[in-house]
Structures are given as C-alpha cells and as structure tokens.
Amino acid sequence: MSNNSIAQSRWQSALQNNYGVPEVSLVKGSGAEVWDADGKEYLDFLGGIATNILGHAHPVLIEAISAQAKELSHVSNLYSHPRVLELAEKLVQLTGRADSKVFFANSGAEANEAAIKLSRLTGRKRIISTLGSFHGRTIGALSITGQISKRKAFLPLLSDVKFIAYNDIAAAKKVIRKKVAMIIVEPIQGENGVVVPDLGYLKELRSLTTKHGVLLAFDCVQTGMGRTGQWFGYENENIVPDIITLAKGLGGGLPLGAMIAIGDCATLFEPGSHGSTFGGSPMACASALASIKFLEDEKILERVKQIELSLKLEISKNPIVETVRGSGLLIGIVLKEPIAKKYVGDLQKLGILANATSETVIRIAPPLIVSDSQVGYFIETFRKVALTYER
C-alpha cells in the first residue's frame, strides 16, 4: 500500500466526509513545487486556492514567522501588539484612504460575516448579492452566496437577501433603493469560474450605491494581495468601496482575514459589536507583513501582469480552449467540451496541480513568485494534455 493510500485510510477513519477523501497527501513544498507522500513532485498551480502568494517554505516567511514565535505567538484581542498595528496601518495605506479602519479575522467567510454585521448597524437590513457568487460557508456568508447547490441543504438562511445577475447594472438599478443596507460583489467571481465583469460595471455600482446611501462591499478574498496585479483587484475602475474583505493570500499561507471599512461606516463598530479570539494573531500578521514587503521590494505585481499576458496568449492557442479569462494570476481556462475535471486529473498525473470549478472551466492561481520556466512547463504540459483530446 502506498503512503498516499495509507493517508486516505487514515483520513476516512478520523476526518468527517465534507471534502470527500483526498487522493494525494502533500508532505513538503518549496516555492511553487510540492511533493506527495509517495515522493512524487508537482508544480502547484493552485497555490492553496490563491493563498500561498509566496509559495511554500519561502525564506522571508520562515524568518518572519520564526522570529515572531520567539517573541509572542498569541495575545487575544484584549491586548495590542506591534505586528497587528503595523499590518493595519499598512492595509490602510494600501487603500489610499486615511479614513479606513481594519477588523481582523481568520478567513474570508469570517471577514464577510463582519461585513454583514457592519451593514446591519446602518439601521437597514436588506443585502444584495449576485448569482454565482461565493462568499463563504458559514451561515451568514452562505446566506449571501449565490449558488443554490451550496445553500439548499441549510435552508432557511438569513432573510432579506436578494440575488441579482452579475455584471448586469440594469438588474442592480431595479433593486438598489434606500432600504438596502449593502450590496456585496466580487471584482472577479472566482469560484464561479473566474468570471470577469465588463469594465465600468463596478464604477456604475459605486455611482448607484452612493446615490442611495447603500454600502458597497467588494469581496476581494480571491482577487486581493496582488493576485490580479493590483492590491485588491478593483483599482482599474478608479473607485473606492465602503468595505473590502480579504483573506487567502493576506496571511501568506497562515490563517488571516480582514474586513476594511472606509469612510463613515468605519466608525459603526463599537466595543462589543464584534470580535475574534485569533483574528490578527502576531504570527499571522508577521507573515502578512513579510509577504507584502517582499511583493513591494521585488516589484512582483508588475511581473504578475506580464505572466498573465503570456499565459493567456499561449493557452488560448490550444484548439480545445474556448477562451482564457481572468486577471493577473487568477485565470479561468474555458474549454469547448465538458471535460475540465478529467483534464485536471490528467494534468495531475503529469505533475501539475490545478482545479476545475465546473465541467468546462479550469482555474489556476499559482504562487505569485512562479518562475518563467515553471510557467513554460505548465504551458507545455497543458498542450500535451490538449493533444490527447484533439486526436
């Protein structure tokens, strides 16, 4: 019995079945490469689902986390500590708005839960979300997730949530009124297959919500922290939302989420309004600060956009590909046939980790430090698999 098979048996014995049983057990990594329990090497083009922005075992993260572990590992939210102050100040700087304030949590779902609670403090109750959206699996976050397959087993959820078509400003105009507390949208719908809205959609939402005094929340959990070649993923629209939620890449691989409130809504939370025991822990904040500094020092965001162009150009040459969409290193490869899940399995056999969000879309989100040669290897391997379907 292989070591991967042993891991499967142990998983079945000790863990609940909400994920199914993973076929592969990963035991170590370096940069964009990982190895499984049987010693097989893979190129990680999923990055912990857009989380490991500096890859695995990056020296700057090892140093930052180790140094912090020697000082403070956890202090709860009853006390301040240097790293949480530094990271909050850095995120405020990245928004470009001095009237921003940060709440730290542990995940994207928790960050969106905080946004829901903040919106309730406006005195309004209704929330608008979009069909196909994904905002998390806790009851509150699931209530604003526009995928019925994930919601139906847990109904009833929060009431007074309305879903409208994504990238449809006419639909938004019909429902955004003064009784609405918040509309929450993803700059790019990641779990729905890396769906990119038309340029101008987010800007029109900003204009519409401002007119009616409605909070505009951007769920930047997947698009944030340089993933799109921008810090949050909406900056090309030259607008500022009222709320930004972050997680995934924020902690550089450690659990960390944030809800950033901007402007008047930044003062809505008062002592006792909300909390998180582990939110903004010293070690997670240290990892986040080190990640951001490395991205800035090495000008990684500029390179991310260059890699995007290369991937889109080369992958789109495969006849089996309908289109390649996304931004930066959050890419959706749309196939002409419903074979995405099998295709991802074929890639895995050849040492590439990717993800199928549906029967026709393959999502890739490699570490932002992926090398040119690794990008070339992915393109070559993708083409090799494509050829087996074109015969």
Number of C-alpha atoms within 10 A of each C-alpha: 5 9 14 18 16 13 18 17 12 12 16 14 10 8 11 10 10 6 7 11 15 13 10 17 17 18 11 14 18 15 21 25 21 21 19 16 17 14 13 12 17 20 26 30 25 21 26 19 22 28 27 28 31 27 25 22 16 18 12 15 23 14 15 19 21 15 13 19 14 8 10 13 14 18 14 16 15 6 7 13 16 10 21 22 14 14 23 21 15 14 19 19 13 14 18 10 13 12 15 24 19 21 21 28 26 23 23 26 25 27 28 32 25 24 27 22 16 24 25 16 14 16 11 14 17 20 25 20 25 24 19 19 25 25 29 21 16 12 17 20 22 24 28 32 23 22 19 13 7 14 17 10 8 10 11 10 15 13 11 12 17 17 20 18 15 22 22 14 16 10 14 22 13 9 15 22 16 13 15 25 25 28 26 24 24 27 24 26 24 25 19 18 22 26 21 18 16 9 11 14 15 25 17 16 22 20 12 18 24 14 12 14 16 23 25 25 26 28 30 28 32 30 32 25 30 25 30 26 25 19 18 24 24 21 13 12 14 9 13 20 21 21 27 27 32 30 32 27 31 29 30 29 24 22 24 28 27 28 27 27 26 22 15 10 19 17 13 14 15 7 6 6 11 12 14 14 14 17 24 31 26 26 25 28 30 27 27 28 23 21 25 23 13 15 18 13 9 11 11 18 21 16 14 23 18 14 19 19 13 15 19 20 12 15 20 18 13 18 15 17 17 16 17 22 19 23 23 26 30 24 26 28 24 24 21 14 13 13 17 22 18 12 24 21 17 19 22 17 12 16 19 23 24 24 22 22 17 16 15 20 29 23 29 23 26 28 28 29 19 21 13 11 9 15 17 14 14 21 17 14 17 20 17 15 15 19 13 10 12 9 5
